[in-house]
């Protein structure tokens, strides 16, 4: 994922997935089509910080085809979170493409918990830029990444 930034929804999926799999590779997209607010290094740092309590998670950057990255990791499963029906449309298309490119790689969809369906990184960035309190939407340890000064969203405390 882009993880720009990691939300409580991401954190919940990470926790749940780490309990299901022996090893979880949290792949942070480097050269992604989305324009990110946080640099790759910042997003990797946030992902590492949020996943630190789990002993079976490796945080890695990736670029290029997800299929190639999954193969390089020796994995067979792509785990994707879903918040709403609108997410499903996009994620389903991606899983179909990945399946066509590699029959040996499966995609598993994890639904967000009902109290987190509405949380999105895009919305949080908008709220933060307008001076709103986002502390109830991101992991507590990441609140320092959002410093507001002169109506500009800053980085790191």
ABEGO torsion letter per residue (X at the ends): XAGOBBBAAAAAAAAAAAAABABBBBBBBABBABBBABBAAAAAAAAAAAAAABAABBBBBBBEBAAAAAAAAGBABBBBBBABAAAAAAAAAAAAAAAAABAABBBBBBBBBAAAAABBAAAAAAAAAAGBBAAAABBAAAAAABBBBGGBBBBEX
